[in-house]
Amino acid sequence: MFKLLFKIISSVIITIIIIVALAVWKGGEPFRWLGEGTIMIGEAIKKIGYTIDEIKEGGEEVKEQLTEIKESIGSLKGDKNGQERSKDRNGTANTN
């Protein structure tokens, strides 16, 4: 447990030393580059989010149309079942 804690603390201290050294040596340029890269990644994620929203909206429309088709097929099957009931096994119509 103490070894893990020691490794975490030492890695944080080394990271801080590297950040300070970069800031003194090159100024803010590496940090600006990192920030601009983060902005570009954020914009790409935003575009992906909009694309997914469009797909979801299109999916809802497809779902509604599929429901309508199922209902119309169900009503057609209901009509056929009603006609088949009036026929006997030989295919002739019942005249009862």
RATA-V843293 format. One line per field, one symbol per residue. ss: DSSP state (2 for helix, 1 for strand, 0 for the rest). phi: phi as a letter, one per 20 degrees, with the letter a starting at -180 (. if undefined). A space follows every 50 residues. Layout:
ss=???
phi=???
This chain:
ss=02222222222222222222222222002222222222222222222222 2222222222222222222222222222222222201000001000
phi=.ffffffffffffffffffffffffdmegfffffffffffffffffffff ffffffffffffffffffffffffffffffffffffdefeneffdf
